[in-house]
Amino acid sequence: MRDEARADELAHHDGEVGRDGLHPVLEVVPQLSAVLGERDNLRAECIKLRERERERERERERERERERERERERDVLEAVPQLGAVLGERTT
């Protein structure tokens, strides 16, 4: 970075310093679309990352719901023999 010219040291392409205030702008403008394109690419990547994270969270929530459903099924299966025993006592 030390060998790069500072903004106040930019020379005109003919070697004239400070001749044209437009010169630095003309050097930067062609690079502007590339910079803006990179910005747009970064924004798109951020959007994709956020969407992937949302999808992962939705999948985690679906898995939690499946686990709750399995627990409810286990509870029912555990209760069935006890219910049979209670009902059997009442009929006798």
C-alpha atoms as a printed R data frame, in Angstrom:
   type eleno elety resid chain resno       x       y       z
1  ATOM     1    CA   MET     A     1   0.000   0.000   0.000
2  ATOM     2    CA   ARG     A     2   2.925   2.403   0.542
3  ATOM     3    CA   ASP     A     3   3.688   2.645  -3.170
4  ATOM     4    CA   GLU     A     4   0.116   3.687  -4.038
5  ATOM     5    CA   ALA     A     5  -0.598   7.361  -4.606
6  ATOM     6    CA   ARG     A     6  -2.715   9.186  -2.083
7  ATOM     7    CA   ALA     A     7  -5.766  11.079  -3.314
8  ATOM     8    CA   ASP     A     8  -3.893  14.376  -3.148
9  ATOM     9    CA   GLU     A     9  -0.999  12.910  -5.141
10 ATOM    10    CA   LEU     A    10  -2.991  11.610  -8.111
11 ATOM    11    CA   ALA     A    11  -1.468  12.921 -11.311
12 ATOM    12    CA   HIS     A    12  -3.169  13.545 -14.576
13 ATOM    13    CA   HIS     A    13  -2.288  10.941 -17.220
14 ATOM    14    CA   ASP     A    14  -0.010  13.530 -18.870
15 ATOM    15    CA   GLY     A    15   1.894  13.938 -15.620
16 ATOM    16    CA   GLU     A    16   0.283  17.242 -14.705
17 ATOM    17    CA   VAL     A    17  -0.684  17.457 -11.059
18 ATOM    18    CA   GLY     A    18  -3.878  19.182 -10.048
19 ATOM    19    CA   ARG     A    19  -4.700  20.233 -13.610
20 ATOM    20    CA   ASP     A    20  -8.112  18.648 -13.766
21 ATOM    21    CA   GLY     A    21 -10.295  17.956 -10.726
22 ATOM    22    CA   LEU     A    22 -12.266  15.535 -12.866
23 ATOM    23    CA   HIS     A    23  -9.279  13.233 -13.369
24 ATOM    24    CA   PRO     A    24  -9.662  11.176 -10.134
25 ATOM    25    CA   VAL     A    25 -13.361  10.781 -10.865
26 ATOM    26    CA   LEU     A    26 -12.622   9.473 -14.345
27 ATOM    27    CA   GLU     A    27 -10.249   6.918 -12.845
28 ATOM    28    CA   VAL     A    28 -12.824   5.709 -10.329
29 ATOM    29    CA   VAL     A    29 -16.022   5.671 -12.408
30 ATOM    30    CA   PRO     A    30 -15.062   2.633 -14.535
31 ATOM    31    CA   GLN     A    31 -14.487   0.652 -11.344
32 ATOM    32    CA   LEU     A    32 -17.780   1.741  -9.822
33 ATOM    33    CA   SER     A    33 -19.953  -0.776 -11.661
34 ATOM    34    CA   ALA     A    34 -17.653  -3.595 -10.560
35 ATOM    35    CA   VAL     A    35 -17.833  -2.421  -6.946
36 ATOM    36    CA   LEU     A    36 -21.609  -2.089  -7.096
37 ATOM    37    CA   GLY     A    37 -21.830  -5.509  -8.717
38 ATOM    38    CA   GLU     A    38 -19.833  -6.993  -5.833
39 ATOM    39    CA   ARG     A    39 -22.143  -5.247  -3.380
40 ATOM    40    CA   ASP     A    40 -25.149  -6.758  -5.112
41 ATOM    41    CA   ASN     A    41 -23.512 -10.191  -5.040
42 ATOM    42    CA   LEU     A    42 -22.859  -9.851  -1.314
43 ATOM    43    CA   ARG     A    43 -26.458  -8.809  -0.700
44 ATOM    44    CA   ALA     A    44 -27.693 -11.821  -2.660
45 ATOM    45    CA   GLU     A    45 -25.421 -14.117  -0.639
46 ATOM    46    CA   CYS     A    46 -26.726 -12.620   2.617
47 ATOM    47    CA   ILE     A    47 -30.290 -13.208   1.491
48 ATOM    48    CA   LYS     A    48 -29.469 -16.815   0.578
49 ATOM    49    CA   LEU     A    49 -27.767 -17.394   3.935
50 ATOM    50    CA   ARG     A    50 -30.728 -15.961   5.844
51 ATOM    51    CA   GLU     A    51 -33.139 -18.146   3.861
52 ATOM    52    CA   ARG     A    52 -31.023 -21.260   4.526
53 ATOM    53    CA   GLU     A    53 -30.976 -20.444   8.238
54 ATOM    54    CA   ARG     A    54 -34.761 -19.992   8.237
55 ATOM    55    CA   GLU     A    55 -35.185 -23.334   6.478
56 ATOM    56    CA   ARG     A    56 -32.885 -25.024   9.018
57 ATOM    57    CA   GLU     A    57 -34.940 -23.504  11.841
58 ATOM    58    CA   ARG     A    58 -38.171 -24.723  10.232
59 ATOM    59    CA   GLU     A    59 -36.673 -28.220   9.935
60 ATOM    60    CA   ARG     A    60 -35.587 -28.132  13.595
61 ATOM    61    CA   GLU     A    61 -39.123 -27.124  14.578
62 ATOM    62    CA   ARG     A    62 -40.583 -29.963  12.492
63 ATOM    63    CA   GLU     A    63 -38.214 -32.390  14.205
64 ATOM    64    CA   ARG     A    64 -39.220 -31.070  17.634
65 ATOM    65    CA   GLU     A    65 -42.881 -31.545  16.683
66 ATOM    66    CA   ARG     A    66 -42.185 -35.114  15.512
67 ATOM    67    CA   GLU     A    67 -40.445 -35.818  18.832
68 ATOM    68    CA   ARG     A    68 -43.405 -34.414  20.782
69 ATOM    69    CA   GLU     A    69 -45.721 -36.643  18.742
70 ATOM    70    CA   ARG     A    70 -43.558 -39.704  19.499
71 ATOM    71    CA   GLU     A    71 -43.670 -38.817  23.211
72 ATOM    72    CA   ARG     A    72 -47.470 -38.559  23.088
73 ATOM    73    CA   GLU     A    73 -47.645 -41.965  21.382
74 ATOM    74    CA   ARG     A    74 -45.378 -43.481  24.059
75 ATOM    75    CA   ASP     A    75 -47.556 -41.965  26.777
76 ATOM    76    CA   VAL     A    76 -50.665 -43.476  25.194
77 ATOM    77    CA   LEU     A    77 -49.026 -46.881  24.800
78 ATOM    78    CA   GLU     A    78 -47.909 -46.802  28.419
79 ATOM    79    CA   ALA     A    79 -51.403 -45.815  29.551
80 ATOM    80    CA   VAL     A    80 -53.209 -48.584  27.654
81 ATOM    81    CA   PRO     A    81 -52.197 -51.468  29.968
82 ATOM    82    CA   GLN     A    82 -53.014 -49.370  33.017
83 ATOM    83    CA   LEU     A    83 -56.386 -48.484  31.524
84 ATOM    84    CA   GLY     A    84 -57.061 -52.155  30.838
85 ATOM    85    CA   ALA     A    85 -56.224 -52.990  34.418
86 ATOM    86    CA   VAL     A    86 -58.530 -50.254  35.730
87 ATOM    87    CA   LEU     A    87 -61.356 -51.299  33.448
88 ATOM    88    CA   GLY     A    88 -60.844 -54.955  34.387
89 ATOM    89    CA   GLU     A    89 -61.158 -54.114  38.063
90 ATOM    90    CA   ARG     A    90 -64.417 -52.299  37.475
91 ATOM    91    CA   THR     A    91 -66.004 -55.187  35.610
92 ATOM    92    CA   THR     A    92 -65.198 -57.709  38.276
